[in-house]
Amino acid sequence: MMASPTDLALQSLGGVYRDPQRVSRDADTLLSRPDGKGLKVKVSTLVQNSGEEVRLVCLGGTIAINFSGARYNIPVDIYLPPTFPLKPPQCFVRPVNTMMLKPGHRHVDRTGLVYMPYLHEWRPHGSNLVNMVTSMAGIFGKDPPVYAKPKSSTPPIAAVANSRISTQPPPPPPSYDTVNKVTPQGFIGTAAAASNAFQNFTRPQKKDEMTTTELRSQVTQKVQFQLEPLLKTMKTNAQKGMKDRASLERGRKELLQKIEKLKSTKSILNDNIAHATMQADKFRNHIEELEGKDEAGVDDLLIPVDTASQQLLELSSENHSIEDCLYYLDKALNNGTITIDVHLKEVRKLARRQFLARVHMKKITPSEVHSY
């Protein structure tokens, strides 16, 4: 497969470009589109602001614009930086010998460097050369950056352009297809045609006629263009800082609330510990008092409070004693220790006593319950 002009230019430059495949793809795509028909690939030297000269791929030629119902060609040079597409291209308007840059142009400074929103908002993965040239053609179609040099033997072009008497139609747009050689200083070839094309819509200016206001405007635009990315970055960082500050403030409030809650819980736990310690001391002292006393007998533990309680205690004791006697009489009969006659006699005797004890207990119990 035959290499494209862009690939040949990249090969001649060696390893200058960070992403040569992207450079080749974007440049070839532009050259294959109608907007890039007037452009050709070349290797050209660009002098940077530091004074360093760098040989870069350059798309030089013309781009077509529509102005006042007619089609014109604007000579441009589009330099692709080594870090393309991370950085946008550098575009220059290169007027031919019979043209001049328009002073005070909003998007082109006195050196021909182009400033426009698309370059300022360039995105490495979303921007491309085709859309850039389309945007540039739209801007220049509203306000052309060049005009024809005035001729000493002809009346001022502004008078011709503003004349209400002349009814001749404007000359046809120039064609830059026959340009023999393109240089960073301008285009040589069909300069006369370009001069005639721009005489009907521009006003003559002297090359060095720059007012203080125009210079101030150009400097301001350039400074704003260069500072705007920094301002955007600072604004983004400030917004992020504000969000972080708000988040930290919310976190601080939550921590203070948790600290207060923990302090309250600690106070409650300290009170509970003090109460539990006091109760434990009381129980310990009570246990020591009990351990120091002699063990009380069963009879000493039951002390009747009145006569009825004394009688009830005695009858209850007699009832249980009789129960025990009857149990052992049955056991003695089973063992053959006593005869059946003795067993029956003793059982009748004990049963009678038990019956009387239980009757007396029933009589005493209601009166005891009523008394309490």
Secondary structure, DSSP 8 states (H G I E B T S, - for coil): ----HHHHHHHHH-S--S-HHHHHHHHHHHHHSGGGTTEEEEEEEEE-TTS-EEEEEEEEEEEEEEETTEEEEEEEEEEE-TTTTSS--EEEE---TTEEE-TT-SSB-TT-BB--HHHHT--TTT--HHHHHHHHHHHHHHS-SEEE---TTS--HHHHHH-SS-----------TT--EEETTEEESSHHHHHHHHTTT-----TT---HHHHHHHHHHHHHHHHHHHHHHHHHHHHHHHHHHHHHHHHHHHHHHHHHHHHHHHHHHHHHHHHHHHHHHHHHHHHHHHHHS----HHHH---SSHHHHHHHHHHHHHHHHHHHHHHHHHHHHHTSS-HHHHHHHHHHHHHHHHHHHHHHHHHHHHHHHH-
